[in-house]
C-alpha cells in the first residue's frame, strides 16, 4: 500500500470554490508569462543576478506586441492552461479542493516562469552545438527550439487524447469497474503521465536548453515513478476490489 501524497482528490463531486480558484490561477499564469516575455517583469531579477538578457523589443512584433519566439512561448503557457482547465471541467470527475488548487496552480506557474525567464538568457545555447543554438533575433527559431516545440505539442496531445479516450470508455455503464487498456493506453499503462512528462521536458528544452530540459524531464519522471504511479495503482486496486465485492 502506498503512503505517498496523492495530488488528486479521488472524491467524485463538484467543487465550485476550488475549481474557480484553479481556473483563476491558471489563467493569471498566462498573463504573468506575457508580462515576463513582453513587459520585462523579470529584467530587475536578471540585472540583480548580472545575467545578460535579450531585450523584449529586439525584433519586430509578429502579433500581440511580441516577436515570434516569445509568441510561441506564450502559446505554450496558454496551451498548458487550456488543457488543464479542459481536463478539470470536461474529463475529471474528481473534486478540486481549494487546498489542492492553490499549490497545483502555483507549481505550474513556477515551472512556466522559469521557462520564460530562461528563454530571455543565453542558457539554451550552453553546451549546445552552434548549428542547434539560438540567435539574438527573436523572430528566428533555432533547431533546438523547434524540436522542443514539436515535443511539447506531441506530449500535450498524447496526454489530452489518452484522457479523453479513457473518459469515453468510463462513460459506458458496461465498463464499470474495468481498467481501460485501449487507445493510447494500449501503448503504455500510464501514457497520460508519459505525455505530461514529454511536454514539460520539451517546453523546458525549448527555453533553457538540454540541461534544463533533462532536469525537468527527470524530475517529473522520478515523481511519477516514485509517487504518482504507486498512488494511482493503489487506488485502482482498492476500487476494483470494492467493485468485485459489491458485484460478485
C-alpha positions as CSV (number, residue, x, y, z in Angstrom):
1,X,0.0,0.0,0.0
2,X,1.3,3.4,-1.0
3,X,1.8,6.1,1.7
4,X,2.8,8.8,-0.7
5,X,0.8,12.0,-1.2
6,X,-1.9,11.9,-3.8
7,X,-2.2,15.3,-5.5
8,X,-5.6,14.3,-6.9
9,X,-8.7,14.1,-4.8
10,X,-10.5,10.8,-5.6
11,X,-13.8,12.1,-4.3
12,X,-16.2,12.5,-7.2
13,X,-18.2,15.6,-6.6
14,X,-18.5,19.2,-7.6
15,X,-16.1,21.8,-6.1
16,X,-17.1,25.3,-7.3
17,X,-14.7,27.2,-5.0
18,X,-11.7,25.0,-5.8
19,X,-12.5,24.9,-9.5
20,X,-12.8,28.7,-9.7
21,X,-9.5,29.1,-7.8
22,X,-7.7,26.7,-10.1
23,X,-9.1,28.3,-13.3
24,X,-8.2,31.7,-12.0
25,X,-4.6,30.9,-11.1
26,X,-4.0,29.1,-14.4
27,X,-5.5,32.0,-16.3
28,X,-3.4,34.5,-14.4
29,X,-0.3,32.5,-15.3
30,X,-0.7,33.3,-19.0
31,X,-0.8,37.0,-18.2
32,X,2.3,36.6,-16.0
33,X,4.2,34.9,-18.7
34,X,3.2,37.7,-21.1
35,X,4.5,40.2,-18.6
36,X,7.8,38.4,-18.3
37,X,8.3,38.0,-22.1
38,X,6.8,41.2,-23.3
39,X,7.0,43.7,-20.5
40,X,10.3,42.8,-18.8
41,X,8.9,41.8,-15.4
42,X,11.9,39.6,-14.9
43,X,14.5,42.2,-16.0
44,X,15.2,43.5,-12.5
45,X,15.9,40.0,-11.3
46,X,18.2,39.2,-14.2
47,X,20.0,42.6,-13.7
48,X,20.4,41.9,-10.0
49,X,22.0,38.5,-10.8
50,X,24.2,40.1,-13.5
51,X,22.7,37.8,-16.1
52,X,22.6,39.2,-19.7
53,X,19.3,39.0,-21.3
54,X,17.6,39.7,-24.7
55,X,15.7,43.0,-24.7
56,X,12.0,42.4,-25.4
57,X,12.0,44.9,-28.3
58,X,14.9,43.5,-30.2
59,X,12.8,42.2,-33.1
60,X,9.7,43.4,-34.8
61,X,6.4,42.2,-33.4
62,X,4.5,39.5,-35.1
63,X,1.4,39.6,-33.0
64,X,0.2,40.9,-29.6
65,X,3.3,43.1,-29.5
66,X,5.6,40.0,-29.5
67,X,8.2,38.6,-31.8
68,X,7.8,35.0,-33.0
69,X,9.8,33.2,-30.3
70,X,8.1,34.7,-27.2
71,X,4.8,34.4,-29.0
72,X,5.3,30.7,-29.3
73,X,6.2,30.5,-25.6
74,X,3.0,32.4,-24.7
75,X,1.1,29.8,-26.8
76,X,2.8,27.0,-24.8
77,X,1.8,28.6,-21.5
78,X,-1.7,29.1,-22.8
79,X,-1.9,25.6,-24.1
80,X,-1.0,24.1,-20.8
81,X,-3.6,26.2,-19.1
82,X,-6.3,25.3,-21.7
83,X,-5.5,21.6,-21.4
84,X,-5.6,21.6,-17.6
85,X,-8.8,23.6,-17.4
86,X,-10.5,21.4,-20.0
87,X,-9.4,18.3,-18.0
88,X,-10.9,19.7,-14.9
89,X,-14.2,20.8,-16.5
90,X,-14.9,18.0,-19.0
91,X,-12.8,15.0,-18.2
92,X,-12.0,14.6,-14.5
93,X,-14.9,13.7,-12.2
94,X,-12.9,14.4,-9.0
95,X,-13.3,17.5,-6.9
96,X,-10.7,20.2,-6.8
97,X,-10.4,21.4,-3.2
98,X,-9.0,24.9,-2.7
99,X,-6.3,23.3,-0.7
100,X,-5.2,21.5,-3.8
101,X,-6.0,24.2,-6.4
102,X,-3.6,26.7,-4.9
103,X,-0.4,24.6,-4.7
104,X,-1.0,23.0,-8.1
105,X,-1.6,26.3,-9.7
106,X,1.5,27.9,-8.1
107,X,3.5,24.8,-9.0
108,X,2.7,25.1,-12.7
109,X,3.4,28.9,-12.7
110,X,6.8,28.3,-11.1
111,X,7.9,26.0,-13.9
112,X,6.4,28.2,-16.7
113,X,8.0,31.3,-15.2
114,X,11.4,29.6,-15.0
115,X,11.0,28.6,-18.7
116,X,10.1,32.2,-19.7
117,X,13.0,33.7,-17.8
118,X,15.5,31.2,-19.1
119,X,14.3,32.0,-22.7
120,X,15.5,35.5,-22.2
121,X,19.0,34.4,-21.4
122,X,21.8,32.5,-23.2
123,X,21.0,29.4,-21.1
124,X,19.7,27.5,-24.1
125,X,23.0,27.9,-26.0
126,X,25.2,26.5,-23.2
127,X,26.9,23.3,-24.3
128,X,24.8,23.2,-27.5
129,X,26.4,22.9,-31.0
130,X,26.2,26.2,-32.8
131,X,24.1,24.6,-35.5
132,X,21.3,24.0,-33.0
133,X,21.7,27.1,-30.8
134,X,19.5,30.2,-30.7
135,X,20.3,33.6,-32.1
136,X,19.6,37.0,-30.7
137,X,16.9,37.5,-33.3
138,X,13.6,36.7,-31.6
139,X,11.9,36.1,-34.9
140,X,14.3,33.2,-35.8
141,X,13.6,29.8,-34.3
142,X,16.6,27.6,-33.7
143,X,16.5,23.9,-34.5
144,X,16.6,23.2,-30.7
145,X,13.6,25.5,-30.1
146,X,11.7,23.8,-33.0
147,X,12.5,20.3,-31.6
148,X,11.2,21.5,-28.2
149,X,8.1,22.9,-29.7
150,X,7.3,19.8,-31.6
151,X,7.9,17.6,-28.5
152,X,5.6,19.9,-26.5
153,X,2.8,19.5,-29.0
154,X,3.2,15.7,-29.1
155,X,3.3,15.4,-25.4
156,X,0.3,17.7,-24.7
157,X,-1.8,15.9,-27.4
158,X,-0.8,12.5,-26.1
159,X,-1.9,13.4,-22.6
160,X,-5.2,15.0,-23.7
161,X,-6.2,12.4,-26.3
162,X,-5.4,9.5,-23.9
163,X,-7.5,11.1,-21.1
164,X,-10.4,11.7,-23.5
165,X,-10.3,8.1,-24.7
166,X,-10.4,6.8,-21.1
167,X,-13.2,9.2,-20.2
168,X,-15.3,7.9,-23.1
169,X,-14.6,4.4,-22.0
170,X,-15.7,5.0,-18.4
171,X,-19.0,6.7,-19.6
172,X,-20.3,3.3,-20.7
173,X,-22.0,1.6,-17.8
174,X,-20.9,-1.8,-19.2
175,X,-17.3,-0.8,-18.4
176,X,-17.9,-0.1,-14.7
177,X,-15.1,-1.4,-12.6
178,X,-12.9,-2.2,-15.6
179,X,-9.5,-0.8,-16.3
180,X,-9.1,0.9,-19.7
181,X,-6.4,-0.6,-21.8
182,X,-7.4,0.5,-25.3
183,X,-6.5,3.5,-27.4
184,X,-3.2,5.2,-26.4
185,X,-3.3,3.3,-23.1
186,X,-2.6,0.1,-25.1
187,X,0.9,1.6,-25.7
188,X,1.7,2.2,-22.0
189,X,-0.2,1.7,-18.8
190,X,0.3,5.4,-17.8
191,X,0.6,7.0,-21.2
192,X,-1.0,10.2,-19.9
193,X,1.8,10.6,-17.3
194,X,4.3,10.0,-20.1
195,X,2.7,12.6,-22.3
196,X,2.8,15.2,-19.4
197,X,6.5,14.4,-18.8
198,X,7.3,14.8,-22.5
199,X,5.6,18.2,-22.9
200,X,7.1,19.5,-19.7
201,X,10.6,18.4,-20.7
202,X,10.2,19.7,-24.2
203,X,8.9,23.1,-23.0
204,X,12.0,23.3,-20.8
205,X,14.2,22.2,-23.7
206,X,13.0,24.9,-26.0
207,X,13.5,27.6,-23.4
208,X,16.6,26.6,-21.3
209,X,18.4,24.0,-23.5
210,X,19.3,20.4,-22.9
211,X,20.5,20.7,-19.3
212,X,17.3,22.4,-18.1
213,X,15.2,20.1,-20.3
214,X,16.8,17.0,-18.9
215,X,16.4,18.2,-15.4
216,X,12.7,18.9,-15.8
217,X,12.1,15.6,-17.6
218,X,14.0,13.6,-14.9
219,X,12.1,15.5,-12.1
220,X,8.7,14.5,-13.4
221,X,9.7,11.0,-14.4
222,X,11.1,10.3,-10.9
223,X,8.0,11.9,-9.3
224,X,5.6,9.8,-11.4
225,X,7.7,6.6,-10.9
226,X,8.2,7.0,-7.1
227,X,4.9,8.7,-6.1
228,X,2.3,9.2,-8.8
229,X,2.1,5.7,-10.3
230,X,2.2,3.8,-7.0
231,X,-0.5,6.1,-5.6
232,X,-2.7,5.6,-8.6
233,X,-2.1,1.8,-8.7
234,X,-3.0,1.5,-5.0
235,X,-6.2,3.5,-5.6
236,X,-7.2,1.4,-8.7
237,X,-6.5,-1.8,-6.8
238,X,-8.8,-0.8,-3.9
239,X,-11.5,0.3,-6.3
240,X,-11.5,-2.9,-8.3
241,X,-11.6,-4.9,-5.1
242,X,-14.6,-2.9,-3.8
243,X,-16.4,-3.3,-7.1
244,X,-15.8,-7.1,-7.0
245,X,-17.2,-7.3,-3.5
246,X,-20.4,-5.3,-4.4
247,X,-21.0,-7.0,-7.8
248,X,-19.5,-10.6,-7.4
